[in-house]
Amino acid sequence: PERVVRLVLLAPLAEVVAPDAGLRAFWREEESLVGAGDLDGATALNVATFLGPDAPDDARDLVATMQRGILAHQSEAGDVENAELPVDLGRLTMPVTVVVGAHGPYRAHVVLVP
């Protein structure tokens, strides 16, 4: 912490916002699609969930390409053990801004610390 003056986290994977019913439903649907081998369906679900209705087609295409690649790599890797590391923003001593999106299950949460 002493080497960082300020920190901005954009869409961090860490759970800085408690998952709500909508996010849990998204996770279940995505897991079901991936488990059935429907990576195109899971990709479409991600694009529909995380991009707003006004997103241009080129943005949708870019996100779909990236997300499809991520899902393919994860599927190829098979089951892996993910380390659940605790996140305690209160331990950070520098100013931190955490932004987790305007669309999708996270819905524009901004956390300022301290």
N, C-alpha and C positions, 0 to 999 in steps of 0.2 A: 503493500500500500504506500509506502513512503516514496516509491519511484513514480507514482502516478498522481498527477495534479488534478485531473478531471477525467471522468469516464462516461461514455455514452454507449448503452447496449441497445441494439436494434434487433428486435425479434429474437431474444436469446432462447436457447433450448431449455434453460433452467426454468423451473416452475416458480416464477416470481409473482404470478397471479394464480389463485386457487382455481383448478379446473371446475367448470360448472357443468350442468347437465348437457348443454349443447356441445361442449368440447368432448365430453365423454361419449356422447352419441356419435360424433364424428370419428373418434378413435375406433369405436366398435365397427362402424361401417367400413372404414378404411381397412381395418384388420380382416374383416370378412372378405372384402374384395381381393386383397392381396393373398389371403389364404386360399382363395378359389383360383388363383392364378390370373385374375382379371386386372392386370396392371394398367390397362387403358381406362377401365372403369374407375380405379383408384385415383388415377391421374386426373380424370374429369371431375371427380369428387373434390380433390384438392383445389383445382382451379375454380370450381363453382363456389367453394366455401371461402377461400381466402382472397379472391379478387372481387372488387365491388362491381355492381352492374354497369358502371360507366367505364370500366377498364377497356382500353382499345384492343383490337384483335391481335396486334403485334405483341402486346404485353401478355395476353392470354397464351399465345403461341410460345413465347419465350419461357413463361412459367411452366407450361405443359412439358416442354422439352426438358427443362431442368428437373422437374418433379418425376417424370418418367424415368430419367436416368438414375435418380436417387432410388426410386423403388426397385429398379432392375438390379442395382448394386446390392441393395439390402436383401433382395430375394436370393441372389446368388450366394451371399454370405451365409444364408441359413440362420438358424437360431444362434444368437450370441448373447452372452450375459452382459447387460448394461449396468454399469456402476451408477448407483443412485447416490450422488454426492449432495450433501446438504448445501442449501443456498441461504445465507444469512446476510442480506443487504445491510443490516445494522452494524456489521463488523467493518464495513468500509468507512474509511475516514475522509475520503475525498468527495467532492460533489459528484453525484451519479444521477444520470437521467436514463430511465429504462422505458422504452417504447415497444409495445407489443401489438401494433396493428390497428387499422381502422375498419377492417372487414373480417369476417370469420368469427369464430367462437371467442376470441380474445377481446374484440370490440374496443379498441382505442383506450387501453389502460396506459397511463403515464405515471410512473412512480419517481419521485424525486427524493434522493437520499443525500446527506442528512438534512 
